[in-house]
Amino acid sequence: MALQLIHEPRFAQRTTLRLGGPALVEAVARVEADLDELGALLPTLAGPTGRVLAIGAGSNLLAADGQHELVLVRADNAAAPQVECKTRDVLVRAGAGLGLPRLLGLCQRLGLSGLEGLTGVPGSVGGAVAMNAGSYGVETADALTRVRLWTPGGGLVWRAASACSFGYRHFDANFGANEGDATGLYLVWEAEFRLTQDAPDAVRGRMLAVYAKKKASQPVTAKSAGCVFKNPAGSSAGRLLDEAGMRGKRLGGMAFSDLHANFLVNLGGGTAAQALELMDFGRHAVRARFGVDLQTEVVVLK
Ligand SMILES: Cc1cc2nc3c(=O)[nH]c(=O)nc-3n(C[C@H](O)[C@H](O)[C@H](O)COP(=O)(O)OP(=O)(O)OC[C@H]3O[C@@H](n4cnc5c(N)ncnc54)[C@H](O)[C@@H]3O)c2cc1C
């Protein structure tokens, strides 16, 4: 198998918001050997700007409408995870390209507990690690034992989760001066989770409860990128936006959801320009009313 190169990949076709113009090229790696090829080609592909972005399932990206002088790299290693039973715990090793919902489906079938709180979070395993995706008090980092990272300068390395830093929607591999890559680029290639055994029905019950809670309060099937802003400490960005009058606020084809004010949704025909303007509007409204500066959670590419 060879590294696949897709020219002029459009963000509108790669993101759940369905917004954004083309990048220069997307390099899709399916097997480890593809990464060697990627390392050799990257300087040429990236050109003088040298801008490279790892992309997963695009469920947390808001890309501007115009051309992006950017090379996308994507791990498409989505084979069934490897499962290794220990005494009570189970180690599950999954490719970064695997869909997080598929990993959770496997956990449900095999009766593996630890990730139920992530039910309803779309995206890839790689994206979940890179964003430290979380909900209802559970974060990806909680069950992560180690992560396999690829960098153009350092190749593939396993890194213990304990050597990395995690925060609210934040991951840092903490590469030292002689590790990783000067560009700062890393691609999550695999992740290993430590889960505990439980009855499949019990795991399924918890997942259904999480999903039901989400479905009642979030536009889970709309074209969105999840929460736009981070929750300020001790507060809820959705509540602040709601009380600042943003719920249902519309501009062209984009709107703050009328179900959850922290979700921007593409109602059809929306543009990234409209999304960014609405975000500014919401940020100003919350600052004016509460004196709180909302920080962006969605990854904005301009
Ligand atoms: C309906 C909906 C609900 C959501 N609910 C939640 C929620 O409850 N909690 C939550 O945390 N998020 C939520 N999200 C946001 C999103 O699903 C998560 O952030 C998810 O983990 C992103 O994964 P992805 O593969 O789509 O990453 P992308 O959107 O493709 O990328 C996001 C970031 O991760 C980086 N990245 C992606 N893959 C890799 C990789 N292999 N290696 C290195 N970096 C990589 C990208 O460079 C980018 O910075 C929601 C989104 C939607 C649409």
The ligand as an SDF file (V2000), in Angstrom:
LIG
                    3D

 53 58  0  0  0  0  0  0  0  0999 V2000
  -22.2620   16.6440   17.5560 C   0  0  0  0  0  0  0  0  0  0  0  0
  -20.8890   16.7900   18.1880 C   0  0  0  0  0  0  0  0  0  0  0  0
  -20.7390   16.5390   19.5400 C   0  0  0  0  0  0  0  0  0  0  0  0
  -19.4790   16.6720   20.1580 C   0  0  0  0  0  0  0  0  0  0  0  0
  -19.3830   16.4330   21.4870 N   0  0  0  0  0  0  0  0  0  0  0  0
  -18.1650   16.5300   22.0700 C   0  0  0  0  0  0  0  0  0  0  0  0
  -18.0210   16.2580   23.4730 C   0  0  0  0  0  0  0  0  0  0  0  0
  -18.9860   15.9210   24.1730 O   0  0  0  0  0  0  0  0  0  0  0  0
  -16.7820   16.3510   24.0150 N   0  0  0  0  0  0  0  0  0  0  0  0
  -15.6950   16.7020   23.2640 C   0  0  0  0  0  0  0  0  0  0  0  0
  -14.5910   16.7520   23.8180 O   0  0  0  0  0  0  0  0  0  0  0  0
  -15.8100   16.9740   21.9460 N   0  0  0  0  0  0  0  0  0  0  0  0
  -17.0050   16.9030   21.3350 C   0  0  0  0  0  0  0  0  0  0  0  0
  -17.1160   17.1820   20.0090 N   0  0  0  0  0  0  0  0  0  0  0  0
  -15.9320   17.6510   19.2320 C   0  0  0  0  0  0  0  0  0  0  0  0
  -15.1450   16.5330   18.5350 C   0  0  0  0  0  0  0  0  0  0  0  0
  -15.9760   15.4310   18.2350 O   0  0  0  0  0  0  0  0  0  0  0  0
  -13.9570   16.0580   19.3700 C   0  0  0  0  0  0  0  0  0  0  0  0
  -13.0720   17.1270   19.6510 O   0  0  0  0  0  0  0  0  0  0  0  0
  -13.1790   14.9450   18.6470 C   0  0  0  0  0  0  0  0  0  0  0  0
  -12.3080   14.3240   19.5460 O   0  0  0  0  0  0  0  0  0  0  0  0
  -12.3670   15.4570   17.4510 C   0  0  0  0  0  0  0  0  0  0  0  0
  -11.8560   14.3310   16.7410 O   0  0  0  0  0  0  0  0  0  0  0  0
  -11.6290   14.4040   15.1660 P   0  0  0  0  0  0  0  0  0  0  0  0
  -11.0330   13.1320   14.7260 O   0  0  0  0  0  0  0  0  0  0  0  0
  -12.8800   14.7940   14.4730 O   0  0  0  0  0  0  0  0  0  0  0  0
  -10.5490   15.5790   15.0820 O   0  0  0  0  0  0  0  0  0  0  0  0
  -10.4630   16.7870   14.0190 P   0  0  0  0  0  0  0  0  0  0  0  0
  -11.6860   17.6320   14.1330 O   0  0  0  0  0  0  0  0  0  0  0  0
  -10.1280   16.2720   12.6740 O   0  0  0  0  0  0  0  0  0  0  0  0
   -9.2090   17.5900   14.6050 O   0  0  0  0  0  0  0  0  0  0  0  0
   -9.3120   18.2330   15.8580 C   0  0  0  0  0  0  0  0  0  0  0  0
   -7.9050   18.5580   16.3670 C   0  0  0  0  0  0  0  0  0  0  0  0
   -7.2300   17.3460   16.6340 O   0  0  0  0  0  0  0  0  0  0  0  0
   -6.0460   17.2490   15.8360 C   0  0  0  0  0  0  0  0  0  0  0  0
   -5.9470   15.8680   15.3650 N   0  0  0  0  0  0  0  0  0  0  0  0
   -6.9350   15.1030   14.8340 C   0  0  0  0  0  0  0  0  0  0  0  0
   -6.4700   13.8660   14.5520 N   0  0  0  0  0  0  0  0  0  0  0  0
   -5.1640   13.8760   14.8960 C   0  0  0  0  0  0  0  0  0  0  0  0
   -4.1190   12.9090   14.8390 C   0  0  0  0  0  0  0  0  0  0  0  0
   -4.3180   11.6630   14.3770 N   0  0  0  0  0  0  0  0  0  0  0  0
   -2.9010   13.2620   15.2860 N   0  0  0  0  0  0  0  0  0  0  0  0
   -2.6630   14.5090   15.7690 C   0  0  0  0  0  0  0  0  0  0  0  0
   -3.5970   15.4600   15.8510 N   0  0  0  0  0  0  0  0  0  0  0  0
   -4.8260   15.1470   15.4200 C   0  0  0  0  0  0  0  0  0  0  0  0
   -6.2290   18.2510   14.6900 C   0  0  0  0  0  0  0  0  0  0  0  0
   -4.9810   18.7360   14.2350 O   0  0  0  0  0  0  0  0  0  0  0  0
   -7.0500   19.3270   15.3560 C   0  0  0  0  0  0  0  0  0  0  0  0
   -6.2100   20.2020   16.0740 O   0  0  0  0  0  0  0  0  0  0  0  0
  -18.3560   17.0730   19.3640 C   0  0  0  0  0  0  0  0  0  0  0  0
  -18.5260   17.2990   17.9930 C   0  0  0  0  0  0  0  0  0  0  0  0
  -19.7680   17.1690   17.4040 C   0  0  0  0  0  0  0  0  0  0  0  0
  -19.8990   17.4120   15.9270 C   0  0  0  0  0  0  0  0  0  0  0  0
  1  2  1  0
  2  3  1  0
  2 52  2  0
  3  4  2  0
  4  5  1  0
  4 50  1  0
  5  6  2  0
  6  7  1  0
  6 13  1  0
  7  8  2  0
  7  9  1  0
  9 10  1  0
 10 11  2  0
 10 12  1  0
 12 13  2  0
 13 14  1  0
 14 15  1  0
 14 50  1  0
 15 16  1  0
 16 17  1  0
 16 18  1  0
 18 19  1  0
 18 20  1  0
 20 21  1  0
 20 22  1  0
 22 23  1  0
 23 24  1  0
 24 25  2  0
 24 26  1  0
 24 27  1  0
 27 28  1  0
 28 29  2  0
 28 30  1  0
 28 31  1  0
 31 32  1  0
 32 33  1  0
 33 34  1  0
 33 48  1  0
 34 35  1  0
 35 36  1  0
 35 46  1  0
 36 37  1  0
 36 45  1  0
 37 38  2  0
 38 39  1  0
 39 40  1  0
 39 45  2  0
 40 41  1  0
 40 42  2  0
 42 43  1  0
 43 44  2  0
 44 45  1  0
 46 47  1  0
 46 48  1  0
 48 49  1  0
 50 51  2  0
 51 52  1  0
 52 53  1  0
M  END
$$$$
